[in-house]
Amino acid sequence: MSLLVVGLSHRSAPVSVLERASLSVEAQTKLLQDTVAAEPASEGAVLATCNRIELYADVDKFHAGVAELSTLLAQHSGVGLEELTPYLYVHYEDRAVHHLFSVACGLDSMVVGEGQILGQIKDSLARAQETHTAGRLLNDLFQQALRVGKRAHSETGIDRAGQSLVTFGLEQLALGIPVESWTRGKKALVIGAGSMSSLSAATLARAGVAEVVVANRTPDRAERLVRILSEGDDMDVTARAVPMTSVPFELTRADVVVSCTGATGLVLTADMIAAGVEGRVEAPVVDLDAVAEEDARESAPAAQPHNPAEDGFPVDLPTVRPGFSVMGEAAVAGMDAATLEQHGAWAAGSAVDRRDAARGTGPEADAEVIGALAATASAIGRIPERRRPEPVAAPPRPEPVLHLLDLAMPRDVDAAAHRLPGVRLVDIESLAEASADAPMAADVDQVRRIVSDEVAAFGAAQRAAHITPTVVALRTMAADVVAGEMARLEGRLPGLDDKHRAEITQTVRRVVDKLLHSPTVRVKQLAAEPGGAGYADALRTLFDLDPETVASVSRAEESTEKNAENRGPG
């Protein structure tokens, strides 16, 4: 069996795709169940965060595994396979181990070095254990990833390379002002009471906000978070819990809002936000119904009104299709003679005498008028063309009075809030753009070395563990041989006393142990090296070991490990 991971993250996919592909807790559980039910996979675990969705599995066929895991991700995320495939990445064996260890250390995070990913990996392992989809390989892998992540944070300064996504988001809201100075005295509203929301509330409290209001669909969780904030020794903040129905009112008095819920729809609509800042900004609130129309007008060729400077121009320009030009042949195409005559007279400042409108029309008349128009154009140098209106400077936006940090995936806050006067919105998409060029600390190189060493150690341990059941089966067979020979000796020497029988038995066992010691120690060393997987097969062949005996040893070990895992990850 082999480790395989298929996934997408902020490094491989745009936020719009990640947002659509996000998985609820229920969807993750169903994905796990379907993964282990699929033919190529025997184990499965899902790591789903705000900026990554990854499916880990122990598979017996690489290509079939990639196809099956990709299909399952598409089915459960609701994004079509053809659309999802260009954004998927695949890691196999040691590369898959290296990837998860890098993720655990914060090297693959949107904010390099952030530590909250460790809690998300722990939750992922716990969910796989609860659904009984994590076997020996994934249990070992995820528990080791947690240890590697903790080691990286304790032995290096990776924490200095970045902060939590919450801190980074607050820095983006503060626009260069130190967060502690910017938050001082502000009123904060935190929507949600999960791990990210709790981290947000604690970060805001430590940064010096005057008040933290927690809104959550489950009142008990909101109250519990409020108690933690109120009892914290390093927090001096007023905290209270409110129901979700109070959010519109709380928006009218909040300065900072952080939202991170598991909702599948918008939690804060543009109308709610506009009502929350109404009366708090000097500029009028944007007409939200016109936002979509304005966006459409900006993306299409703008219809240009009649220029007031050209009053009296005989052609009704507003009725002319976009792109119409009154220069050259396009000017006269489709015009009747009378309109052309009026145009020529207007262009020349009445230099062309008006003809009797009632006179006859026809090819000669049209030719005469066109000739007059051409002469007029030659005399003045041009035929007046439609002009674009002079650009009007947009009025300056008022200073934000409501700062929104949306850390949810899919988004909690309507993206139209970007256009509202008095509102500043930072979401996952803008955080990804801001962090693209974030500087890397020197400690990152040290963490990378730790990851490489741990990957090598994990691979060696897995290969050694792979041969252990075979070695145990070999020693079991040797013990059975000793027992059988001692039984035969008992039949040949029935009068053998207990003292001599025990001495003979011990001697035979020592001989067998000494004969097996060096080969079994050496085979474990060789099996731990790259390419050492074949030594288990060699032992089984050379000693004619019963495959069922080896399998029973493996099952016994897995049963022992499972009892330990029921206590949860460390």
N, C-alpha and C positions, 0 to 999 in steps of 0.2 A: 504494500500500500504506500501511497505517496501524497505529500502535502501539496495542495493547490489552492490558490486564492485568485478570485476574479472580482474586480471592483471598479469603482470610479470615485474620484475625489476632486477637490478644487483645483488640483494640478492637471487633471485630464479633461474636465468637463466644465462648461459654463455654469454659472449659478442657476440659470433658468432651468437647465436639465437636472441638476442636483435637486432643485426644489420640487420638480415634478416626480422625481424618482424616490423621494423620501419615503421611509417605511414606518408605519405605526408599530407599537409594541405587538399588537395582535398580528399584523402582517409579518413581523419578524418571526414570531412563533410558528406561523403557518409555513413560512419559507424554510425554517429549520426542519420541520416535519417532512416537507416534500423533498428536501435535500437528501435526507437519509433514506427516504423511500425510493429515491432514484437508483438505478442499477450501478452507476460507477462509484457512488459514494457510500461510505460506511459511518462517517462522522460529519458533523457540520456545526459551524458557529457563525454568527452574523455580528459584525462590528458596524453599527450605524450611528453616526454623529451628525452634527450640523453641516459638516463639510466632507463627509465620506460615507460610502456604503460599500462594505466588503463582505464577501461570502467565502469562508474558509471551509475546506473539506479534505477528508482523507479518501483518495480515489485510487482505483486500480488500473485506470486507463486515462492517459493524459488527454488525448484529443476528444474522446467521448466525455471526459470530465469537463473540459472547457465548454463544449457545446451545451451540455446539460446545465451547468451552473449559469451560463450566460442566459439561457432560455428561462430558467427559474427567476433570475433577477428581473428580466423583462416582464414576465408574467405578474410577479408580485408587486412591482413598482408601478405598473400601468403604463410604462413607456415602451413603445414598440421595439422589437429586437433590432430591426434595421436602423432605427434612429439611435438606439442605445449603443450598438456595437462600436461605432467610431470612438466612443469615449471610454471604453472599457480597457483595463490593463490586466495582464495575467502574470503571476509569479508562481514558480514551481520549485519544490524541494528547498535547497539552501537559500535561493533567492526569495522564496516566500517567508522563510524564517527571518532573513535579513530585513525584509520589508516590515514585518510586524514589530520587530525589535526597534527599528528606526521610528516607527509610529509611536511606540511606547515611550521613547526618549524625547519625543517632541520634535524630532528632526523633520518630520513630514507634515507638521501642523501648519496652519495658516499663519500663526504667530510662532516662530521657531522657539522651542524651549518651554512652551506652556505645559503645565503639569496636569491639567484636568483630564487629559486623555487617559491617564492611568485609571481614574474612576470609571471611565466609559469602557475600558477594556475589562475591568473587574465585573461590571454589570453584564457585559457580553458573555463572559465565562459563566456567570451565575445563571443567565437565561438558558445557555446551552446545557448546563447541568440539570436545571429544572425540567427541561424537555427531554432529557436523557439522550441528547444527540452528540454530546462530547465524550469521546472514549479516551484511551490512553494518550494518543498522539496530541489531540487538541488540548486536553487537560495539561499535559506537560508543557506544550507550547505556550499557552496563555499564562500559566503560572510563572514560567520562566520569563516571559515578556514583562510581567509585573515586577519581577526581581531586577531585571535589567534596567527598567525605567527608574526604579528607586535608586539603583546603584549610580546611574548617570546623574541624577539630581543631587546625590549625596557626595559624590567624589569629584564633581566638576562644577564649574560656574555656569552651566547651561541655563540656569534660571535668569542669569543676567543677559542672555541673548534675546530674551523675549519675555512677555508677560502672558497672563491669561487673556483670552479673547475679550473678556469683560473690560479689563484695564486698557487694552489696546483700543477698544471701541470708545471708551470714555475719553481717551486721549484725542481721538479723531473728533469727537464732539467739542472738546475744549479748544481745538484749533491752536495748539502751541502753548497754551497757558497750562502751568502745572495743575494736574488733576486736583490735588489737595486744595489749591487756591480757588480753582474754578468751581468746585462743588461746595465750598464753604457756605453754609447757611441755606442751601437750596432745599426744596421739597422734592422728594423722589417718589415715584410710583413704580412698583415692580409687579408685573403681571405674570403669574405662574409661581409655583413653589417647588419646582423640581431642582435638580442639582445645579443647573446653570443659573436659574433664577435665585437660588439661595446664595450662590457665589456672588451674583450681582448685588444682592441686598447687603451682604457682608462687606463687599468692596466699597459700596457707597457709604455705608455706616462708618467704616474706618477712614474714608476720605474726608469725612466731616460734614455730611449733609445734616440738616437740622431735623428732618423727618423722613421716615421710610414707611410708605403705605403698601401693603401686600394684598393683592387681589388674586383669588384663586377659585376655581370651580368647586374644589373640596375645602370647605371652611376649616376642617381640622388641621390640614397641612399648612394653611396660611397662619393659623394661630400658633402652631408649633414653631414655624420660622420666626414669628414675631417674638416668641419667648426667648429663642436663641439670641436674637438681636438685642433684646432688652437686658439679658443676663450676661452678655459678653463683657469681659473685663476691659478689653481694648476698644469698646464701642460706647460712645456717649450720644445716643440718638433716641428720639421718640419714635416708637414703632407701633403700628396698629394694623389690624386685618380688616378687610372689607369684602363683601360679596362682589361677584363680577358685575352685577347690575349697577353697582356704584361707580364703575369705571368712567362713564361719561361725565359725572360730576367731578371726580377726582382729576380729570384732565384739565378742568378749568382752573385748578389751583396748583398743579404740578409744574415744576421747572424741568425735571428730568424724568423720562419714562423708559424703563427697560422691559422688553417683552420677550419671553421665551416659553411658549406653551407647546403642547402637542396637537393643537387644533389643526384641522385640515383646511379651514377657511380663514378669512381675515378676522382678526380680533379687534383691530382698530381701523375703521373705515375712514376715508377722507372726510366724509361728512362729520363724523364724531370728532376728528381732530380739528376741523375748521370751527366747529362749535366751541371746542375747548380753548381756542385762542381768540375767539370773537370778543372784541372789547379790550383786548390786551395789546393790540398793535395799532399803530396809527393808520397804516395803509388798509384799504378795504379788503375784506376777505375775498379770495378768488372765487368766481362763479364756477363751481365744480362741474356743472353740466356742460360748460363751454370748453373744459380742458381737452376732452377727446377731439372736439371739433377743431380746436386750435392746433393740436398735434397733427391732425389730418391736413390742415391748411399749410402747415410748415413743410410737410413732406411732399406736397403737390405743387405744381406751378401756380403761383398766386395770380388771381384775377386782378388786373390793374384798372383802377377807376379812371374816369375821364379827368384829364388834367385841367384844373380850373383856369390855368393860364391860356388855355386854348379854347375859351368860350367862343361859341359860334361855329366850331368845327362841325361840318355837316354830317360826318359819319358817326353813327351811334356806337361808340367803341364798347360800352359795357355789354352790348349784345353780340359783339364779335367773339368768335371762339378764341380761347387762349393761344397765344403764339402768333396771332394775326399781325402782320406788318403792313404799314401803308407806304412802304418803299418799293420801288421797282414794279415788276409785274404783279406781285401779290397785292399791290395797292389797287389795281384796277380790275383784277380778276373778279368777274361776277357783278360788277357795278353797271347800272344802266347809264345812259348818256347824261341824263339830267343830274344824277348824283356826281358824276365825274366833273360836269361843268361847275357845279357848286363848289366841289373840292378845289378845282383849279382857281376859281375866283377867290375863294378864301385864302388859299396859299399865297396868292400874288397880292393880297390886300386890295382886291377888286380891280387888279390890273387887267383881268380878262372880262370883257363886257359880257353882261348876262344876255343870254339869248331868250327869245320867247319860249317859255316852257311848253307852249302849246304847239310849237313847230313840229314838223314831222320827225320821226326817228327811223333809224335803219342803219345799214352798214356804213353808208357815207357819212351820216350824221355822227355815228359813234366814232368813226375815224377822225372826223374833224375835231370833235371834243378831245379825243385822246391826244391828237397833235397839239391842241392848245395847252392841254395839261403838261405835255412834255416840254413845250416852249417855256411855260411858266417855271417848271422845275429847273430848266436850264438857266433861266434868268436869275433865280434866287438861290440856286445851288443845291436845293434839297426839296424833298416833299416832307412836310412835318410828319414825324413818326410818333407813335404812342410812347410816352415817357413813364418810367417808373417813379412812383412817389419818393420823395426824399426820405431816407431812413430817419426814424424818430428814436431818439435815445430812450431806452427803457428806464422807467423810474427806479431809483435805487430800492433794493429790498430792505425792509426794516430789520433791525437786529432780532435774532431769534429769541422768543420768550418760552418756547417749548422745544426741548431737545429729546429726540426719540432714538433709542438704540434697539434695533430689531435683531435678535440673535436666533430667531426661530427658522427652522427649515421644515416645511415650507413657511414662507414669510407670514408674520402676524400683522404687519402694518402695511396698509395700502401704499403702493409706490407713488401714487399721486400726491402724497404728502410732501414730496420733494418740491412741488410747485407752490405750496401754500406760504404766503407771507407770514413771517414770525415763527416759522417751523424749520428745524434742521433735523434731517433724518440720516442716520448711519445704519446700513444694513449689511448683511453678509457679502453682498456684491461689492459695495463700496469698500468694505474691509479687505476683501481680496485684492482690489486694485491698490489700496494704500500699502498693503504689506508686500507687494510684488518686489519692491526694491529695498526692503528693509535690510539693514546691515546685519551681517552674521558675526557673532562673537568668536574669538579665538578658541574658546572652549568647545565649539562645535567639532573641531577636528579631534579633540580628545574623546568626545562622545562617540564619534565615528569609529575610533579605534576600539573602544569598549564594545560597540556593537559587533565589529568584525570578530573580536576574540570570543564573544559570547555565542555567536553563530557557529564558530568552529567547535566550541565546547559542546553546544547543544547537539550538533550533528554527530560528534563522537559518542556522546552519551546515548543517543538514539540507536546508533549502529551497534554499540555494545549491548544495549538492552535487547536488541533484536536477536542476539545470539544467546542471551541468558537462558531462555526456555530450553534451547537445545542442549546447553551445558548441564542444566538441571536434569533433563531427561537422561543424559549420558551417565551422570552420577547415580541416578535412580536405578538405571539398568545395572551398573556395577555393583550397587548394594544388593540388588536382587540376585546377581551371580554369586556373591559372597554368601548370602543366606542359603542359596541352593546347595552350594558346595559344603557348607557346614551341616546341612541336613543329611547329605550323603555320608559325610564323615561320622555322623551320629549313628547311622545304620551300620557302618563298617566296624565302629568301635563303640558298641553299646555300653561298655563298662567304663567309659571315660568319665572321670570325675569333673565336677563343676569348675574347679580351679583351672585344670588343664584345658577344658573346653573354652573357657573365657579367654585364656592366654592365646590359644590358637586362633580364636575368632578375631581378637585384637590384632594379632600379627598379620593375618590375611587382609584385614581392612587397611592396615598401614601400608602394606605393599600396593594395594589397589590405589590408595590415595596418592602415594608418591608417584606411581606411574601416570596418574591423571593430572597431577598438579601442574607440572610445567606445560603440557599441551593446552589445558583449559585456560591457564593464565595468558599464555601466548596468543591463543585464538581470540581471546577478548581484546587484547591489544591490537591485533591485526584487524579485527572486525571494526574497531573504532576508527580506523583510518579510512580515508576516501576509497571507495571501491571494495570495502571489506565485507559487503553484504553476502558474498558468495561463500564465506567460511561456514556459515550455519548449514548451508546445503551440503558442503563437503563433509562435515561431521555426521550429518544424518545418513549420508551415503556410506561412509567408511565404516560406521558402527552399526549400520542397518537398524537405525532407531525407528520405532513405530511413530508415524506422524501424529496419530491420535494421542500418544503420550505427550508429545511436544505441545500439541494444541491444548491438552488438559492443563498443563503447567501454565500456559498463557492465560487461560480462563481463570485459573485460581488467582494469579497475580492481579488480573483486572478486577476481580471481585473484591480483593483486599483493598485495592486502590479506590474503588468506587465507594466503599464504606468510609474511607477517609475523606473523599471528596464531598460526601453528603454534609460534612461540617462546613462546607463553603470554602471559597478561595481565600488565601491569606492576604 
